[in-house]
Amino acid sequence: MDLQTRKLEFIKDFLKLNSEEAVIKLEKLLRRQKQEDSERDLVPMTLDELNSRIDKSMLDSQSGRLTNSEKVKSEIDKWT
């Protein structure tokens, strides 16, 4: 059975669940797996890359190219 078929079968079984506890456990498992996948894809930046980003950020700040936290929060609120 290929992966796509297995996922569809899992979804069918998941939709038949009546146990909130089971759903909570599966949600936790999925979040943990997504976190692990995300961490595996991370590549640390070099010291030169870090310093370059700091320099750019300082220039942006000095040039007034900033976004205040209230505007960022407002934008995030629109995501949901």
C-alpha atoms as one frame of an Amber mdcrd trajectory, in Angstrom:
protein
   0.000   0.000   0.000   1.478   3.354  -0.997   1.772   6.306   1.377  -1.146
   8.245  -0.109  -3.481   5.283   0.304  -2.282   4.699   3.859  -2.954   8.356
   4.740  -6.472   8.155   3.309  -7.166   4.984   5.293  -5.842   6.680   8.431
  -8.142   9.667   7.852 -11.144   7.357   7.451 -10.300   5.617  10.724  -9.620
   8.944  12.438 -13.031  10.287  11.451 -14.660   7.266  13.091 -13.032   7.974
  16.468 -15.384   8.854  19.295 -12.744   9.229  21.989 -11.588  12.773  22.690
  -8.622  11.292  24.563  -7.528   9.418  21.443  -7.849  12.577  19.331  -5.771
  14.531  21.865  -3.048  11.865  21.791  -2.970  11.876  17.985  -2.815  15.688
  17.927   0.153  15.623  20.305   1.875  12.968  18.213   1.332  14.994  15.039
   2.644  18.208  16.643   5.721  16.373  17.948   6.407  14.848  14.519   5.977
  18.213  12.767   8.397  19.784  15.271  10.965  17.042  14.699  10.636  17.412
  10.922  11.033  21.169  11.209  14.118  20.879  13.420  15.701  18.364  11.055
  15.405  20.893   8.208  17.103  23.689  10.161  20.596  24.685   9.107  22.563
  26.907  11.488  23.895  30.126  10.016  27.559  30.931   9.999  29.030  33.665
  12.163  29.473  35.796   9.035  25.780  35.369   8.142  24.771  36.328  11.678
  26.950  39.430  11.655  25.619  40.398   8.233  22.039  40.149   9.473  22.883
  42.220  12.540  24.497  44.898  10.357  21.466  44.984   8.043  19.105  45.219
  11.011  21.073  48.097  12.478  20.945  49.935   9.133  17.203  49.305   8.866
  16.719  50.690  12.366  18.814  53.784  11.680  16.901  54.364   8.429  13.521
  54.068  10.124  12.576  50.872   8.303  10.821  49.327  11.282   7.443  47.788
  12.031   6.109  48.353  15.511   4.854  45.431  17.566   1.230  46.609  17.533
   1.154  46.467  13.723   2.691  42.988  13.761   0.135  41.796  16.345  -2.662
  43.265  14.243  -1.439  41.410  11.171  -1.139  38.132  13.112  -4.701  38.518
  14.371  -5.871  38.542  10.759  -4.344  35.101  10.127  -7.097  33.276  11.983
